[in-house]
């Protein structure tokens, strides 16, 4: 009996390839790609071997085209030698794999364009959220990206006629007045249906859609870090925070879950007391367990190792992570381990740098390590301990040279995996806008660009952050921008009435000038008259 089946559901090439990756029991016999609508548009990137069978080399138009396939539901029809070879490769991969690293289910490679990575996160669903509540285009967001690396004192300077500030790419992609209107009326939610208990209700639909895409395309690894990120804002709003000693002291605080590479997996904006928070535990513990539950539900087979600072860390939190098979490592405040039988920080300050002490709670599987550096640092962990002791290079002021001091393994691992949020902040450019939710909205766009760049580097694309932004922004304007229909300055006649001259009136001079009257004439006439004829026109 023939086990071949014909798939008749209309799917694009990208959707079909993703479906085949998810269903391991279904084997494609062959895939037919219909010619794209714009098949005659061919560029240097489109040229290649017509018989190429690598799906990673397909361009965006081929991935968007309709596709058909013949399926085999009997996996035994595959060559047995091929199965054995795949099994051996899989066994070798599992043996050599010490830290889980998985690429997301995407059909991109290091040969893909930056625009293709950016469109993973600024997808049609995200844009539709804005389009539904605003007259918005992708070109508007791209102009904001360009303003990030080509700053001007005023937004309107991009459209000026002066050669020092005019940006031809921007002015040919969107009209200045349209950009200003979008900037003035941009919305991400329906103001008539806002929940009263959510201070971020104006941005909630966009935040939820973007977070789903971040989790979907994350290149999964075991190590994750949780920290706060500040979005600068100096206006008046109930959610604005002031944090002393931070590089950005005023603004909105965002809780961010990232990878050590700086990829943002999930985020949420802090809005003080909310109805959804568990008030029986501390704020830091509540935020961290929310991220842990998200990872557990999305990736149930991976035991993550989380890193966090002393705002979150407590022995109770480490115990909760242990119950869900997660590891936790973080610096801790002395008042949260005051009952731990470990050397006092005041005594350790008097000892030389590199001195450390530790205590192991075997009942709860928690290690407490105190280490003397410039100051005394205390770390809790249920995964790492002292051994193997590392060497850390430090500058010794008295001898004016670098020295090596002992460093416990738990401190070294913490330093390697904790800086993901700081890397993300370095990659993001923040805007200071008057409307209260605009900084958060644009910060979200910047996180999308940051994730697209980091994802491209995971796939082997060698391009720096600035060049990636430039190529992506230019590609968006070239794809979605609309050049002006007519050249030259635009004349604005709105608000004025012009009355035609009588038929029997003849203009004697060709060089007649139109001048403005000092006082307004009759209401039915305009305030402009001829220089010699003295008649309102």
MIKE-295633 format. One record per residue (C-alpha): x, y, z. Coordinates in steps of 0.25 Angstrom, whole numbers, plus 5000, padded with zeros to 4 digits. Layout:
<sites>
SITE   east   north     up
SITE      X       Y      Z
...
</sites>
This chain:
<sites>
SITE   east   north     up
SITE   5000    5000   5000
SITE   5005    5014   4996
SITE   5008    5022   5009
SITE   5010    5035   5002
SITE   5000    5046   5005
SITE   4999    5060   4998
SITE   4998    5072   5007
SITE   4988    5081   5002
SITE   4987    5092   5013
SITE   4992    5105   5007
SITE   5005    5109   5014
SITE   5017    5117   5011
SITE   5031    5111   5010
SITE   5035    5116   5023
SITE   5023    5111   5030
SITE   5024    5097   5023
SITE   5039    5096   5027
SITE   5036    5099   5042
SITE   5024    5089   5042
SITE   5033    5078   5037
SITE   5043    5081   5048
SITE   5033    5080   5059
SITE   5027    5067   5054
SITE   5039    5057   5054
SITE   5030    5045   5050
SITE   5026    5051   5037
SITE   5037    5050   5026
SITE   5036    5059   5013
SITE   5038    5052   5000
SITE   5041    5065   4993
SITE   5036    5080   4994
SITE   5031    5088   4982
SITE   5033    5103   4983
SITE   5023    5112   4974
SITE   5030    5124   4967
SITE   5029    5136   4975
SITE   5020    5148   4970
SITE   5033    5156   4968
SITE   5041    5145   4962
SITE   5047    5155   4952
SITE   5053    5163   4963
SITE   5067    5157   4964
SITE   5079    5163   4972
SITE   5093    5158   4975
SITE   5088    5151   4987
SITE   5077    5144   4980
SITE   5087    5137   4970
SITE   5092    5123   4973
SITE   5091    5109   4969
SITE   5077    5106   4964
SITE   5078    5091   4969
SITE   5082    5095   4983
SITE   5075    5087   4994
SITE   5079    5095   5006
SITE   5067    5102   5012
SITE   5076    5112   5019
SITE   5081    5118   5006
SITE   5066    5122   5002
SITE   5064    5137   5001
SITE   5052    5144   5008
SITE   5043    5144   4995
SITE   5045    5129   4993
SITE   5041    5126   5008
SITE   5029    5135   5006
SITE   5024    5127   4994
SITE   5014    5116   4994
SITE   5020    5102   4996
SITE   5015    5087   4994
SITE   5021    5074   4998
SITE   5019    5059   4998
SITE   5019    5053   5012
SITE   5023    5039   5016
SITE   5017    5034   5029
SITE   5026    5021   5030
SITE   5039    5025   5035
SITE   5044    5011   5032
SITE   5045    5015   5017
SITE   5057    5023   5020
SITE   5070    5017   5017
SITE   5075    5009   5029
SITE   5089    5013   5027
SITE   5085    5028   5028
SITE   5078    5025   5041
SITE   5090    5018   5047
SITE   5099    5030   5043
SITE   5090    5040   5049
SITE   5089    5032   5062
SITE   5104    5031   5063
SITE   5105    5046   5061
SITE   5094    5049   5072
SITE   5101    5040   5082
SITE   5114    5047   5080
SITE   5107    5060   5081
SITE   5101    5056   5094
SITE   5114    5051   5100
SITE   5122    5064   5097
SITE   5111    5073   5101
SITE   5113    5079   5115
SITE   5105    5092   5114
SITE   5092    5092   5107
SITE   5092    5101   5095
SITE   5080    5100   5085
SITE   5077    5109   5073
SITE   5063    5114   5071
SITE   5054    5108   5060
SITE   5057    5118   5050
SITE   5061    5117   5035
SITE   5073    5127   5035
SITE   5088    5126   5034
SITE   5100    5134   5035
SITE   5097    5138   5020
SITE   5084    5144   5023
SITE   5082    5159   5023
SITE   5080    5167   5036
SITE   5066    5171   5031
SITE   5062    5156   5032
SITE   5067    5155   5046
SITE   5060    5168   5050
SITE   5046    5164   5044
SITE   5046    5152   5054
SITE   5043    5161   5065
SITE   5037    5173   5058
SITE   5027    5163   5051
SITE   5014    5166   5044
SITE   5007    5163   5058
SITE   5015    5173   5065
SITE   5013    5184   5054
SITE   4998    5180   5054
SITE   4997    5183   5069
SITE   5002    5197   5065
SITE   4994    5199   5052
SITE   4981    5195   5059
SITE   4982    5207   5068
SITE   4991    5217   5060
SITE   4994    5221   5046
SITE   5008    5214   5046
SITE   5018    5208   5036
SITE   5031    5201   5037
SITE   5038    5213   5031
SITE   5035    5221   5044
SITE   5042    5211   5053
SITE   5054    5210   5043
SITE   5055    5225   5044
SITE   5056    5224   5059
SITE   5067    5214   5058
SITE   5075    5223   5048
SITE   5073    5234   5059
SITE   5080    5225   5069
SITE   5093    5225   5061
SITE   5092    5239   5054
SITE   5086    5248   5065
SITE   5081    5262   5061
SITE   5077    5273   5070
SITE   5063    5273   5065
SITE   5055    5262   5058
SITE   5051    5272   5046
SITE   5065    5274   5042
SITE   5065    5261   5034
SITE   5056    5268   5024
SITE   5063    5281   5024
SITE   5068    5286   5011
SITE   5082    5289   5017
SITE   5093    5280   5013
SITE   5099    5278   5027
SITE   5087    5271   5033
SITE   5078    5267   5022
SITE   5077    5251   5020
SITE   5072    5248   5006
SITE   5069    5233   5010
SITE   5059    5238   5021
SITE   5053    5249   5013
SITE   5050    5240   5001
SITE   5044    5230   5010
SITE   5034    5238   5018
SITE   5028    5252   5018
SITE   5032    5260   5030
SITE   5018    5264   5034
SITE   5014    5249   5033
SITE   5025    5246   5042
SITE   5021    5257   5052
SITE   5007    5252   5052
SITE   5011    5238   5055
SITE   5020    5242   5066
SITE   5009    5250   5072
SITE   4998    5240   5071
SITE   5005    5227   5073
SITE   4997    5217   5081
SITE   4999    5202   5084
SITE   4985    5200   5091
SITE   4971    5204   5091
SITE   4970    5216   5101
SITE   4955    5213   5102
SITE   4957    5198   5108
SITE   4969    5200   5117
SITE   4969    5191   5130
SITE   4969    5200   5143
SITE   4979    5191   5151
SITE   4990    5191   5140
SITE   4999    5204   5139
SITE   5005    5198   5127
SITE   4992    5196   5120
SITE   4995    5205   5108
SITE   5007    5196   5105
SITE   5002    5183   5110
SITE   4998    5177   5096
SITE   5011    5181   5090
SITE   5020    5175   5102
SITE   5012    5162   5101
SITE   5014    5160   5086
SITE   5029    5164   5087
SITE   5032    5155   5099
SITE   5026    5143   5092
SITE   5035    5145   5080
SITE   5047    5147   5089
SITE   5044    5133   5096
SITE   5041    5126   5083
SITE   5054    5130   5076
SITE   5064    5130   5088
SITE   5076    5121   5085
SITE   5075    5113   5098
SITE   5086    5111   5108
SITE   5086    5107   5122
SITE   5092    5120   5128
SITE   5082    5132   5130
SITE   5083    5145   5137
SITE   5073    5153   5144
SITE   5075    5168   5147
SITE   5068    5182   5146
SITE   5070    5191   5134
SITE   5067    5206   5135
SITE   5059    5214   5123
SITE   5063    5228   5125
SITE   5051    5238   5127
SITE   5050    5251   5134
SITE   5035    5255   5133
SITE   5024    5252   5143
SITE   5019    5238   5144
SITE   5015    5229   5156
SITE   5024    5218   5151
SITE   5037    5227   5150
SITE   5048    5222   5159
SITE   5060    5229   5165
SITE   5072    5219   5168
SITE   5084    5226   5175
SITE   5097    5222   5170
SITE   5092    5216   5156
SITE   5097    5222   5143
SITE   5083    5225   5139
SITE   5077    5230   5152
SITE   5063    5235   5147
SITE   5054    5226   5139
SITE   5046    5214   5138
SITE   5051    5201   5144
SITE   5050    5188   5135
SITE   5052    5174   5141
SITE   5060    5167   5130
SITE   5063    5152   5128
SITE   5075    5151   5118
SITE   5086    5141   5114
SITE   5101    5144   5117
SITE   5102    5149   5102
SITE   5092    5160   5105
SITE   5080    5154   5098
SITE   5067    5158   5105
SITE   5058    5146   5107
SITE   5047    5153   5115
SITE   5044    5166   5122
SITE   5034    5174   5130
SITE   5032    5188   5134
SITE   5032    5190   5149
SITE   5019    5198   5154
SITE   5020    5197   5169
SITE   5009    5189   5176
SITE   5000    5181   5166
SITE   4989    5172   5168
SITE   4996    5160   5161
SITE   5008    5160   5171
SITE   5009    5150   5182
SITE   5010    5159   5194
SITE   5014    5147   5203
SITE   5028    5147   5198
SITE   5038    5159   5195
SITE   5038    5167   5182
SITE   5051    5161   5177
SITE   5047    5147   5180
SITE   5034    5149   5173
SITE   5040    5154   5161
SITE   5050    5143   5160
SITE   5041    5132   5162
SITE   5032    5138   5151
SITE   5043    5137   5141
SITE   5047    5123   5146
SITE   5032    5118   5144
SITE   5033    5124   5130
SITE   5046    5116   5127
SITE   5040    5103   5133
SITE   5027    5104   5125
SITE   5034    5107   5112
SITE   5046    5098   5113
SITE   5042    5087   5123
SITE   5054    5078   5120
SITE   5065    5088   5123
SITE   5070    5090   5137
SITE   5074    5105   5136
SITE   5085    5112   5144
SITE   5080    5126   5148
SITE   5089    5137   5153
SITE   5085    5149   5160
SITE   5090    5160   5170
SITE   5087    5163   5185
SITE   5074    5169   5182
SITE   5068    5156   5179
SITE   5077    5146   5187
SITE   5072    5139   5199
SITE   5074    5125   5205
SITE   5059    5123   5203
SITE   5060    5126   5188
SITE   5071    5116   5186
SITE   5062    5105   5193
SITE   5051    5108   5184
SITE   5059    5107   5171
SITE   5065    5094   5176
SITE   5051    5088   5177
SITE   5048    5091   5162
SITE   5062    5086   5158
SITE   5068    5099   5155
SITE   5081    5105   5160
SITE   5083    5118   5166
SITE   5095    5127   5169
SITE   5095    5141   5174
SITE   5102    5151   5183
SITE   5095    5153   5196
SITE   5094    5164   5207
SITE   5100    5161   5221
SITE   5087    5163   5228
SITE   5081    5151   5220
SITE   5092    5141   5225
SITE   5094    5147   5239
SITE   5091    5133   5245
SITE   5101    5126   5236
SITE   5114    5121   5244
SITE   5124    5129   5235
SITE   5134    5139   5237
SITE   5129    5153   5240
SITE   5131    5163   5229
SITE   5137    5174   5238
SITE   5148    5164   5242
SITE   5151    5159   5228
SITE   5152    5174   5223
SITE   5165    5174   5231
SITE   5171    5162   5224
SITE   5179    5163   5211
SITE   5171    5162   5197
SITE   5168    5148   5193
SITE   5164    5143   5206
SITE   5152    5134   5207
SITE   5143    5126   5216
SITE   5131    5117   5213
SITE   5120    5108   5219
SITE   5112    5097   5213
SITE   5098    5094   5217
SITE   5097    5080   5213
SITE   5082    5079   5217
SITE   5078    5089   5207
SITE   5090    5088   5198
SITE   5094    5102   5199
SITE   5108    5107   5199
SITE   5111    5121   5205
SITE   5125    5127   5201
SITE   5131    5140   5206
SITE   5142    5146   5198
SITE   5151    5158   5201
SITE   5154    5167   5189
SITE   5153    5182   5189
SITE   5141    5179   5198
SITE   5136    5167   5204
SITE   5126    5159   5195
SITE   5117    5148   5200
SITE   5111    5138   5190
SITE   5100    5127   5191
SITE   5099    5116   5181
SITE   5094    5102   5180
SITE   5103    5098   5168
SITE   5117    5104   5170
SITE   5126    5103   5181
SITE   5141    5108   5185
SITE   5148    5097   5176
SITE   5155    5099   5167
SITE   5161    5112   5173
SITE   5164    5122   5161
SITE   5174    5133   5160
SITE   5169    5147   5158
SITE   5178    5159   5153
SITE   5177    5171   5162
SITE   5184    5185   5162
SITE   5192    5187   5175
SITE   5194    5202   5178
SITE   5206    5201   5187
SITE   5214    5193   5177
SITE   5208    5200   5165
SITE   5207    5187   5158
SITE   5197    5175   5155
SITE   5196    5163   5165
SITE   5189    5150   5165
SITE   5180    5147   5176
SITE   5172    5134   5179
SITE   5157    5134   5175
SITE   5147    5123   5178
SITE   5141    5116   5166
SITE   5127    5121   5170
SITE   5131    5136   5169
SITE   5138    5133   5155
SITE   5125    5126   5150
SITE   5117    5138   5155
SITE   5125    5148   5148
SITE   5125    5141   5135
SITE   5110    5139   5134
SITE   5104    5151   5141
SITE   5106    5162   5132
SITE   5096    5159   5121
SITE   5087    5171   5125
SITE   5098    5181   5125
SITE   5102    5176   5111
SITE   5088    5178   5106
SITE   5088    5192   5112
SITE   5101    5195   5105
SITE   5095    5191   5091
SITE   5082    5199   5093
SITE   5081    5214   5090
SITE   5070    5220   5099
SITE   5061    5232   5095
SITE   5056    5243   5104
SITE   5042    5247   5099
SITE   5031    5255   5105
SITE   5020    5245   5105
SITE   5021    5236   5117
SITE   5020    5223   5110
SITE   5029    5227   5098
SITE   5042    5223   5104
SITE   5037    5209   5108
SITE   5032    5207   5094
SITE   5045    5211   5087
SITE   5053    5203   5097
SITE   5045    5191   5093
SITE   5048    5194   5078
SITE   5063    5195   5082
SITE   5062    5182   5090
SITE   5057    5175   5077
SITE   5068    5181   5069
SITE   5078    5176   5080
SITE   5072    5162   5080
SITE   5073    5161   5065
SITE   5087    5165   5065
SITE   5091    5155   5075
SITE   5083    5144   5068
SITE   5091    5147   5056
SITE   5104    5145   5063
SITE   5099    5132   5069
SITE   5097    5127   5055
SITE   5112    5132   5051
SITE   5109    5145   5044
SITE   5121    5154   5046
SITE   5116    5168   5047
SITE   5117    5179   5058
SITE   5105    5185   5065
SITE   5106    5199   5057
SITE   5107    5192   5044
SITE   5095    5183   5046
SITE   5086    5194   5050
SITE   5090    5202   5038
SITE   5088    5191   5028
SITE   5075    5187   5035
SITE   5069    5202   5035
SITE   5073    5204   5021
SITE   5067    5191   5016
SITE   5054    5195   5023
SITE   5053    5209   5017
SITE   5056    5203   5003
SITE   5046    5192   5005
SITE   5034    5200   5011
SITE   5038    5215   5008
SITE   5030    5223   4998
SITE   5037    5234   4991
SITE   5030    5248   4989
SITE   5021    5249   4977
SITE   5026    5263   4973
SITE   5039    5270   4976
SITE   5041    5284   4982
SITE   5036    5291   4995
SITE   5021    5288   4999
SITE   5012    5300   4999
SITE   5002    5300   5010
SITE   4989    5308   5007
SITE   4981    5303   5019
SITE   4973    5313   5026
SITE   4973    5324   5016
SITE   4963    5328   5005
SITE   4967    5333   4991
SITE   4957    5341   4983
SITE   4959    5341   4968
SITE   4959    5354   4960
SITE   4948    5359   4951
SITE   4948    5354   4937
SITE   4950    5369   4931
SITE   4962    5372   4940
SITE   4975    5371   4932
SITE   4989    5371   4939
SITE   4998    5381   4932
SITE   5011    5377   4938
SITE   5017    5363   4938
SITE   5025    5366   4950
SITE   5014    5369   4959
SITE   5017    5365   4974
SITE   5007    5360   4985
SITE   5009    5367   4998
SITE   5002    5365   5012
SITE   4993    5376   5017
SITE   4996    5382   5031
SITE   4981    5381   5034
SITE   4971    5371   5030
SITE   4962    5375   5019
SITE   4947    5370   5017
SITE   4944    5356   5023
SITE   4941    5350   5009
SITE   4955    5355   5004
SITE   4969    5350   5008
SITE   4980    5359   5015
SITE   4988    5359   5002
SITE   4988    5370   4991
SITE   4996    5373   4979
SITE   5007    5383   4980
SITE   5001    5393   4970
SITE   4987    5389   4968
SITE   4984    5389   4983
SITE   4973    5379   4981
SITE   4971    5367   4991
SITE   4974    5354   4984
</sites>
